[in-house]
Amino acid sequence: MKTFNKILLATGLCLLFSCDVIHQEPEDRIAESNYWKTQADAVSAIIGVYDRVQSLALYNPLAYVASTDEVTFNNAADGYLQFNAHNLTVDNTQVEAYWQFNYSGMHRVNDIISRVPGINDKAFTEEEKAEIVAEAKFLRAYFYYNLVNGYGGVPIVVKPYESFNVDFTIPKSTVAEVYSQISSDLADAETNIPNSFSDAIQTRGRATKGAAKALLAKVYLTTKEYRKAADKATEVINNPLYTLVTGATNYTNMFTPAGRNTSEAIWEVQFVSSTSEGHGLHSRFMPQSNQSTTVGGQYQIVPSQKIQDAFDPGDIRKDASIAVSTTPQFKTAGQPYVKKHNRSNSNEDPNIIALRLADIILIRAEALNKLGETAAAIADLNTIRRRAFNVPLTTPSVYDYPNASDIAKNFDLTAAIENERFLELAFEGHRWMDLKRNNRAEAVLGIPTFRTVWPIPQRERNRNPKLEQNTDYK
């Protein structure tokens, strides 16, 4: 098989420039008579879906990060300021685009799930077909996970449209129904999806058993199925493919172009250079450059004072997450900025880490705490804390919870886990869902309940009159 990035780039460019891979015949039919013939067709189709995943980088994590107390805005001339101010409007262009990209990706996987089993290619085994379908189901679950976290209940579409004459107007399903569909797809996916691929880029960059189990653990935690969440997280933690990166240098490098696809990565959205597959997130976060040899940005989104002050002395995660500008590289010295997602001076972007082991360890800690298994939850929490302070993961440490001072302060394990996720996963797009999951968004962000979901894009409601607007949006 060709390398993942080469196929992804070629397929993405083909989709972008409308290559002649599908000949449309009658205008009232969506005809694909020259496609879905070979194994190569199926492989190129599934790799092409990752083009949609890449296109979500400007919204996931950016829109979710902008919605939280992790950042404030220095200046902004676009709709991301509305996420931070929690005054989203029904015509916000980012809200519209996020809906569009997720649904366009979902429509692609529906085609794959429907067409691949019927491909008549002797070289394409039933096992290989099942693996492609399983990968497609994982990606469909991912798109719906994005949608339900952003908008709440959304229309569920699980079959491809085969005619332009069908009724495209579909009402919203409930949040519970969307999560049920996600859980079903992920459960199907983990049965047949590969545990790994032939190289690190594909093993970390495509859907695998570990990725399906990890996302399923997060879903179960959200739907309050705590035993299932803990058990599924344990399956990921026990997978020898995944180990925590240790050491300050290695930890920091994990978020740089040079540190892509580490042993901690479960699933990373793959990017290369600005000229082929860059995401450009640096333009929002980095200060303005003062030299032609130094990459800079517009310095729109700035680490909040809250998160700058939250790291204890000696915590290696602060230097991995936040930097301070210096001259002459930047125009102004002393500006704190988000360090994750930044482009290198050789114009390479880091990957977007969608799922990593530390997240899943803390997911298990939260689930175990909900189940009343306090000692096991604290053990998971302390594994992450020891790594954060660069001490052996299995050795008791002065940084462990709870110490004598914690107990004297009526140690709150729930708050400690929330705070550890705030620090460990800073600027990675998880904070918004964490606060919503625990009904903390209103208190922490000072917003009314209806602002914990985004409005349904007015453009979509104009096209589909059965789409009801979310409560209190006009």
N, C-alpha and C positions, 0 to 999 in steps of 0.2 A: 504493500500500500504506500502511496506517496505520503510525504510528510504532511501532518495536519495543517500547518500554517500555509503551505503552498496550495493545497486544495482549497482551504478557506479563502485565501486571497483570490484565486482564480474564479471560484464560484461566486464570491461576493462581487467581483468586477463584472462577471457575466450577468448577474442579477441587476446590477446597477445600470449597465448599458444595454439591457434587453437582448442578450444573445439569442440566436434562433435555436433554442433547445426544445420549444414546444410550439408546434404549428397549430394555430387555431383554425378550425374548419367552420361549421355552421355558427352563425353569430348568436344563436340562442342556446348553444352548448359550450361548455368548457371542455374542449377536446384536447386529448393528450396522446394521440394515436402513435406518435413517434417517440414517446418516452415510456418509462416504466417497462423496459424490455430486458434489462440486464442488471447484474449485480452492481456494475459501475454506475448505473442510473440511480440506484438506491443509495449508494455511498455518497455520490455528489449531492443528492437531495438532502441527506441528513447533515452533511457538513455545511451546506448552504444555510441551514437554520441558524448556525452559530453567527452568521452575518447579522441576523436580527438581534441576537444576544449582545453582540458588540455594540450595536446601535443604541442600546439601552444605557450605555455608560454615562451619558450626560443627564440621566434621570435616576438611575440606580447605580452608584450611590448618591449622586449629586443632589437630587431633589430631596432625598430622605435626610441627608446630612444637613441641608439648608433648613429643614423643618425642626431642628432640635436645638437644645441648649449647648451643643458643642461649638457653635459658631455664631458670629454676628456678621453684619454686612458693613464693609467699608464704603463701597459704592457699587451700584448695579444699575444697568440700563435695560435689564430684561426681567422676565417674569419670575426668576428665582427669588427675588426679594419678597414676592408674595408668599412663598413657602415659609420664609423666616418670620414674616410679619403675621402669618396665619390669617391672611385676608384674600385667599384664592378666589378668583372669579371664574365663571362658567366658560369664559372665552380665553383663559390662560393658555398660551401656546404650548407650554411644557406639559400641562395636563392633557391637552389634546394629543400631543406627539406620543406620550407614554402609552396612552390607550391604543393608538394606532400601531405602534411598533410591537406591542405585546400581542395584539390580535392578528397582525399580519404573520408573526412567527407562529402563532397557534394554528392559523389556517394552513401553513406549510406542513406542520407536523400531522395535521388531520389527513392531508393527502398521503403522506408517507404511511401512516397507520392503515389507511384504506387500501393503498395500491401495492405495497411491498409483498404481502402474502400471495398475491396473484401473479407475481413475476415468473415467467416460464424461462428460466435459465438453468441448465443442468449444472453449471458451475456454482450456482447459488444455493447452498444447502438450507434446509428448513431451520436449522440451528442459527445460521447466519441471518436469515430473515427475521427470526424471533429476536435476535440481538438488536437489529436496526429498529424494529417496532418498539422494543423496550426503551431504547435511547430516545425515540420520538416521544414516548409517553412521559419519560422524565422531563423532557423539554416542555411538553404541554403543561405538566404540573408546575414547572418553574414559571411559565408565563401567567398561569392563573394565580399562583402565589403572589406574584407582583401585583396583579390586578386587584385581588381581594384586599391586599394590604393598603393599596392606594385608595380604592373607590368603595370598598365594602362589597355588597352584592353586585354581581355583573351577569350578563347573559352567558350561559354555558353552551358552547358549540363544539360538538365532538365528531361531526361528520363533515366531509368536504362538500362544498357546493358544486353540483354537477351541471347546473343549468342557471342561466341568468334570469329565468322566468319564475324561480321559486320565491317564496316570501322570505325576505331577509330581515323582517322586523320580528325581534325576539324580546320578550320581557326579561327583566333581571331575575336571576335566581337569588335565594337568600345566601347570607354569608355561610351558614351551616352547610347548605347544599354545595357551594363552591369548594369548601374545605373537604367535603365528602368526595367530590370528584378528584381533587388533588391527592387525597390519601389513596384512593382507588388506583389512580395512575401510577403513583410511586410504589405501591405494593406490587402491582403488575411488573413495573420496571425492574425492581430489585431481583425478581425471580430469574430473569433472562439476560440482564445486562452484564457485560464483562466486569470482572474485578479489576482488570488492568488491560492496557494495550502494550504494543511492542516498544514504545519509547515514552520518556517522561512527559513530553509535550502533550501527547494524546492521553496518557494516564491522568494527568492533572488538568488537561484542557477539554476533555470530553466527559460525558456522563458515564459514571461507573457505579458499581454496587455501593461503594462508599459514599458517593455523592447522593444517591437515592436514599440511603439509610439516614444520612445526615439531614437532608431536607425533610424527611419524614419525621425525624426526632423533633425538629423545629415546629412542624405542623402539629404533632401530637401535644407539644407543650402549649401551643396556642389554643387548641381545642380542649385543654384541660384533661387530657388522657395521660396522666402523669406517669403511670407505670409503663405504658407503652413508650412514652418519650424517653424514660430512663433506660429501658431495655434496648431501644434502638440506638441510643447514643452509645451504650456499652458495646454494641456490635461494631460501631465505628472505632471506638477507642481501642478495642482489642485487635483491630486489623493491623498487621505488621507493616503495611504500606505507610502508615501515618505515625509520625513521632514529632514531638515538640522540638522546634529549633531552639538551641540554647546558646548563650553567650551574647553579649551586647552587640558585637559586630555582626554576627549572623542574624540576630533578630532585626536589626536595622536594615540589613541588606534584603530581607524578605520583601520589603516594600519598594525596592528599586529595580530598574531594568536588569541589573546584574544578578538579582536574586530570585528570578522567576522560578516557579514550580519546585519549591522546596519540599522536604519530607512532611512538613506541616500542612501543605496545601491539599485539600480534598477536591476542590474545583476552582480553577482560575479562568477568567475570561482572557483569552490570549490576545496580546497586542505586540506589534513589532516597532516600526518606526513611523514618524509623522508622515512620511511620503506614501506609506502603504496601509498600515493598520494602526494608526495612532488614535488615542481618544481625546487628547487635548485638554484634560482636566487641569493641567498645570496653569492654564491661562486664567482660571478663576482664583487660584490660591497663591501663586507665587508673586512676590513683589516685582516691580518694574526693573528690568535689566539696565545696567549702565555700560555694558560692554558687548560688542558684537559676538564675542566668544562665549557669553554666558546666557543661558536660557532664562527668560523672565516671564511674568504674566501681568495681569491687570489688577491684581490684589483686591479682588472684590469681596471674597469670603475669608474671614479672619477667625482664628481660634478664640473662643470666648474666654473672658477672664476666669470664668468658673472652671473650665477644663485646664487652663494654664496653672491654676492654683491647686488643682486636685491631686497632682502627682506628689508623692512623698519623696524626700531626698533619697537618691540612690536607685530610683525606679528607672530601669533602662528603657521603658516604653515612652518616656517623655521625649528623649532625644530622637526616637524613631518616629514620633508623631508630630512634633513641633520644632521648628527651627527659628532662628532670629537672623534677619538680614544684616549683612556687613557690606561695607564699601571696600574696594571699588566695584565689586561684582554687581551690586544693586545700587539704584539711585539714592536710596535712603537707608541709613543704618538703624538698627534697633526695632525693626518691624517683625513681630512674631507672625509666623505663617505656617499653614498646614504643610507638613513635609511628605506625607503619604500622597501618592498619585503624581509626583512631580517628574517632569521630563528631564533627561540627562542632557549634558552639553553636546552629546553626539546625536541628539534628536531621537532618543528612544524613550518610549513610555513604559512604565511598569505594567504588569498585568493587573486586572481588577480581581481581587481575591473574594470570590463569592462565598466560599465555604472553607473554613480551616479548622484544625483540630482544637485549638484553644476555645473557639466558639462552642464546639460540641461538648467539651469538658464542662464548660460553664452552663450549658443547657442541661446536662445531667445533674449538676449541682442544684440548679433551680428546681428540677423535677423531684429530686430526692428530698429537698427541703419541703416541698409541697406535700410529700408523702410522710413527712415526719421522721425521715431517716437522717437525722441531723449530723451524726458523726461522719457518715459517708459523704454528705454534702460538703461539710467542712474540709474533708480530705481532698476533694476535687478543687475546692476553692484555693486551698493552700498549695496545691501543685502549680496553679497559675501564679500565685503570689511568689513562690520560691523562684520560678523562672524569671519573674519581673525584677527580682533583686539579685539575680545572678548567683544563686546558691543551689546546691544539689537538690534535685526535684524530690527525692525520697528521704531527705534528712530534715528532722525538725529544725525550725529556724526562728529567730527572734521576730521575723516578719509574719509568722503564722497567726491565723485567727483561731480561737480568741485568746489573747494574752490577758494578763492580770488587769491591765488598764481597760481592755475591752469589756471584761466581765464587770468591772466597777461601773462602767457606763451603760450597763444593761444591754449587752451586745445583741444586735439585731441582725441575724443571719440573712434575712430577706434583703435588707438594705445593703449589707456587705456584698452580696452577689450582684445586686444592681450596680453598685459603685464599681465593682471589679470589671463588669462588662463595659461600663462607661469608659474606663481607662484602657482596658485590653483591646477593645474594638473601636477605639476612637476614629472617627471620620471614615468608617468602612460601611456605613449605611444601616447599622443594626439598631441604633438607639431609638429611632422612631417606633419600630415594632416592639422593642422592649417595653417602652413606656405605655404603649397601647395595650399590650398583652396583660399588663399588671394594673390597668386602670389608673395609671399615674400621669398620663399626659396632661390632663386638665390641671392638676396641682403643680407639676414641675414647670410646665410651659405657660401656665396662666391662660388657658384657652377654653372656650365653651366646648361641650361634648361634641357638637355637630362638626367642629373643625378637626376632629380626629380622623375624618375621612375627607377625601377630596371631592369636589363637585363632579358629576357626570358631565363631560364636555358638551357644550350646547350644540356643537357641530354634529355630534352623534345623535343627539335627541332630535335635531332637525331631520336627520335621515331615518330615524327609527322612532316613531311616535309612541311606541310601547315602552320606551325607556323612561321610567320615572326618575325625576331629579332627587338627589339625596336631601334629607330633611334640612330645611332652613336655608338652602341655597336658592338663589333667584336668578 
